[in-house]
Amino acid sequence: MSEIIEVKTPTGTYQRHESAYVDEGATIGAGTKIWHFSHIMPGAKIGENCNIGQNVTIERDVVIGNRCKIQNNVSVYKGVTLEDGVFCGPSMVFTNVYNPRAEIRKMDQLRPTLVKKGATLGANCTIVCGHTIGRYAFIGAGAVVTKDVPDHALVVGNPAKQIGYMCICGERLSDSLECQTCGKKYKKNQNGQILQIHDKSGSDY
């Protein structure tokens, strides 16, 4: 029978499955859970109340914020930073070198990737290194991201193209930038960036 191990640290207690490896020098926040066959390498920093699924690898010096969810079969490579509340769908892919070769070491050419607060990366999507995924953006399943993605943008396809905007709650916005599910309303500036959020009463928050 498999066992869940509680690990006490100076900042609190996290849980890991007995088959998971957490190397010395990794930092794991309180309330985080690490599941079967996953590997957390030295220097990795994982925030509080995260869920790290089965067969996940988190490499050296990766930074992961609080309340992130990383589903099964995801490798988070050195150079990737996830802010709070990021969702990584099953088997999605990060890269960190743009033009790798097996016989030539190119880690000095690492291109960092930043995934901002609340973004969702759908199952089997690929994030080509060197780009930023905006706050609350939504990357569709199987999409291949080859450029920066704006805040709240919904992108799909290969290469990924924007087809709309998403609410903080994860629902697609109408053409008038209103969420039919939670009632939030959004405004854009002249560059198409969402700047303000309004509730049903019209007040900012």
C-alpha positions in Angstrom: 0.0 0.0 0.0 1.5 3.4 -1.1 2.2 6.0 1.6 1.8 9.7 1.7 4.7 11.3 3.7 4.3 14.5 5.6 7.5 16.6 5.5 8.0 19.3 8.1 10.1 22.4 7.1 10.9 25.7 8.8 8.0 27.3 6.9 5.4 24.5 7.3 4.4 21.0 6.3 4.0 19.6 2.8 3.1 16.2 1.5 4.8 13.9 -1.0 4.1 10.4 -2.2 6.7 7.8 -1.2 7.7 7.4 -4.8 8.4 11.1 -5.3 12.0 12.5 -5.0 12.6 15.9 -3.5 16.3 16.7 -3.6 18.2 18.5 -0.9 18.2 22.2 -1.6 14.7 22.3 -3.0 12.2 24.6 -1.2 8.6 23.4 -0.9 5.8 25.6 0.6 3.3 24.6 3.2 0.3 22.7 2.0 1.8 21.6 -1.3 1.2 18.0 -2.5 3.7 16.1 -4.7 2.4 12.9 -6.3 3.7 9.6 -7.7 7.1 9.4 -9.4 7.7 13.1 -9.5 11.2 14.7 -9.1 12.0 18.1 -7.6 15.6 19.1 -8.2 18.0 21.2 -6.0 17.3 24.9 -6.1 13.7 24.6 -7.2 11.3 26.8 -5.3 7.6 25.8 -5.1 5.1 28.0 -3.2 2.3 27.1 -0.9 -0.8 25.0 -1.6 0.4 23.8 -5.0 -0.5 20.4 -6.5 2.2 18.6 -8.4 0.8 15.7 -10.3 2.2 12.3 -11.3 5.5 12.0 -13.2 6.3 15.7 -13.0 9.9 17.0 -13.2 10.8 20.4 -11.8 14.3 21.3 -12.7 17.0 23.3 -10.9 16.3 27.0 -10.1 12.7 26.9 -11.4 10.4 29.2 -9.4 6.7 28.3 -8.9 4.3 30.6 -7.1 1.5 29.7 -4.7 -1.7 27.7 -5.6 -0.3 26.4 -8.9 -1.5 23.1 -10.3 0.8 21.1 -12.5 -0.9 18.1 -14.0 0.6 14.7 -15.0 3.6 14.3 -17.3 4.8 17.9 -17.3 8.5 18.9 -17.1 9.2 22.5 -15.9 12.7 23.3 -17.2 15.3 25.7 -15.8 14.4 29.2 -17.0 10.7 28.8 -16.5 8.9 30.9 -13.9 5.3 30.4 -12.9 3.5 33.1 -10.9 0.7 32.4 -8.5 -2.3 30.4 -9.6 -1.0 29.0 -12.9 -2.6 25.8 -14.3 -0.4 23.5 -16.4 -2.6 20.9 -18.2 -1.6 17.2 -18.7 1.5 16.6 -20.9 1.9 20.3 -21.8 5.5 21.2 -22.8 8.0 23.9 -21.9 11.3 24.4 -23.7 14.3 26.5 -22.6 16.7 26.4 -25.6 15.4 27.5 -29.0 17.6 25.4 -31.3 19.0 22.5 -29.2 21.5 19.9 -30.4 22.2 16.6 -28.5 26.0 16.9 -29.1 26.4 20.6 -28.4 25.8 22.1 -25.0 23.7 25.2 -25.3 22.5 26.0 -21.8 24.3 29.4 -22.1 21.7 30.2 -24.7 18.7 29.6 -22.4 15.7 31.8 -23.1 13.5 32.4 -20.0 9.8 31.9 -20.0 7.4 33.8 -17.7 3.9 32.6 -17.1 2.0 35.3 -15.2 -0.7 35.1 -12.5 -3.8 32.9 -13.1 -2.8 31.8 -16.7 -4.1 28.4 -17.9 -1.9 26.2 -20.2 -4.1 23.6 -21.8 -3.4 19.9 -22.2 -0.6 19.1 -24.8 0.1 22.7 -25.6 3.7 23.7 -26.2 5.3 27.0 -25.0 8.3 27.8 -27.1 11.0 29.4 -24.8 11.6 33.1 -24.5 8.1 34.3 -24.2 5.7 35.7 -21.6 2.2 34.4 -21.1 0.0 37.2 -19.7 -2.2 37.3 -16.6 -5.3 35.1 -16.8 -4.4 34.1 -20.4 -5.8 30.8 -21.7 -3.8 28.6 -24.0 -6.0 26.1 -25.8 -5.3 22.3 -25.8 -2.6 21.4 -28.3 -1.7 25.0 -29.2 1.9 26.0 -30.0 2.9 29.4 -28.6 5.6 31.1 -30.6 5.2 34.7 -29.3 4.1 36.6 -26.2 0.5 36.2 -25.2 -1.4 39.3 -23.8 -3.3 39.4 -20.5 -6.6 37.5 -20.7 -6.1 36.4 -24.3 -7.5 33.1 -25.6 -5.2 31.6 -28.1 -5.5 28.3 -30.1 -3.8 26.5 -33.0 -0.3 26.0 -34.4 1.1 28.6 -34.4 -1.2 29.9 -31.7 -3.4 32.8 -32.6 -5.7 34.9 -30.5 -9.4 34.3 -31.0 -10.9 36.1 -28.0 -10.5 37.1 -24.3 -11.1 35.1 -21.1 -12.5 36.2 -17.7 -10.7 35.7 -14.5 -13.2 32.9 -13.8 -12.1 31.0 -16.8 -15.0 31.6 -19.2 -14.8 33.3 -22.6 -15.9 36.9 -22.7 -18.5 38.2 -25.1 -17.7 40.6 -27.9 -18.7 43.4 -25.4 -16.0 42.0 -23.0 -18.6 40.9 -20.5 -18.6 37.5 -18.7 -22.0 35.9 -19.0 -21.2 33.6 -16.1 -19.9 35.9 -13.3 -21.0 39.3 -14.7 -17.6 40.9 -14.7 -17.0 43.6 -17.4 -13.7 44.5 -18.9 -12.3 47.5 -20.8 -9.4 47.8 -23.3 -6.9 50.5 -24.0 -6.0 51.7 -27.5 -3.5 48.8 -27.8 -6.1 46.2 -27.1 -4.8 45.5 -23.6 -7.4 44.9 -20.8 -6.8 47.6 -18.2 -9.9 47.7 -15.9 -12.3 45.2 -14.5 -15.8 46.2 -13.4 -18.4 44.3 -11.4 -22.2 44.5 -12.1 -22.4 47.8 -10.3 -19.8 49.3 -12.5 -17.2 50.0 -9.8 -13.6 49.1 -10.2 -12.0 46.4 -8.0 
